[in-house]
Amino acid sequence: MAEANNLDFNDAKAKLKNEWEDLLSKIKVEGSNEEDKVKFYTAMYHSFLHPRTFNDIDGSYVSFAGGKEIKNAGDNDYYVDFSMWDTYRASHPLFNLIAPKANADMVNSLLLKAEQGEWLPIFPCWNSYTSAMIVDHAATTIADAYMKDIIDLSDDQYQLLLKNAFETPSTFEEYADGKGRRALESYLQYGYIPLEDEVKVSFHHNEQVSRTLEYAFDDFSVAQLANNYGDKEKADKLISRALNYKNVFSSEDSCVKGRYADGSFVNEFDKFGKQSYITEGTPYQYTWYVPHDIEGLMNLMAVSYTH
């Protein structure tokens, strides 16, 4: 009622149209093909549907992860329903460019969840922890916004990002609730997630190679924060871990491949087919997932082709 505040239907409709026109007009598509423009702006509109605001007009919202306390976001918005595995790749970088205030509120919402639940969430939905999809891309999203001066970080918030990268919850209940990186202990022990670790306590089981590749990128992202903080010890460890993608690259196949704890790769292999250790793709497709070290991947491929 407070938001309507004496607006009639036509006034509300006109206001909403103006707000969307203002947002969508931040990108201008040139050319005469109207069908392509419709497709572009429809897709752009869809990109703004999530995450969604959760606070009331006075800034109040129910605290994260089942908390009973009513919190207040003040003049900012508090967001929920982060499909992190999908949106860190393009949506949040886009928001940094065309809606930096909104993305700052989104990223700070992730940090508020971490402060209230004591762990940075990996895929928070319904204002709760979940283990949906894979890896730790909230950390990458936060790091991206910080390095582009969209947000600031306190020392305590920085420590929460490190916590996800270096620690696993001490109780099974916390881990099962979706706190912490899945299979982090295996990843730290072997430098990759071996096939023996089926990652059962997660929404997606297995998918060990995809997790390894994407953890390597998350490690690279958090390393940028560590460098900025002058935390050389953590930065060096994370930069070293960012090369873990090499540990699941098979030179014989010039492709990433499932690997056992003893270091051997799987025998039967179809790089173009669905594999249990790959997330929603094929080994060939995931081989290219090294956005932070393209030259290193090129060198691996160059060596494999000489064999």
Buried (B, 14 or more C-beta within 10 A) or exposed (E): EEEEEEEEEEEEEEEEEEEEEEBBEEEEEEEEEEEEEEEBBEEBEEEBEBBEBBBBEEBEBBBBBEEEEEBEBEEBBBBBBBBBBEBBBEBBBBBBEBBBEBBBBBBBBBBBBBBBBEBBBBBBBEBBBBBBBBBBBBBBBBBBBBBEEBBEBEEEBBEBBBBBBBBBBEEEEBBBBBBBBBBBBBBBEBBBBBBEBBBEBBEBEBBBBBBBBBBBBBBBBBBBBBBBBEBEEBBEBBBEBBBBBBBBBBBEBBBBBBBEBEEEBBEEBEBEEEBBBBBEBBBBBBBEBBEBBEEBBEEBBEEBEEE
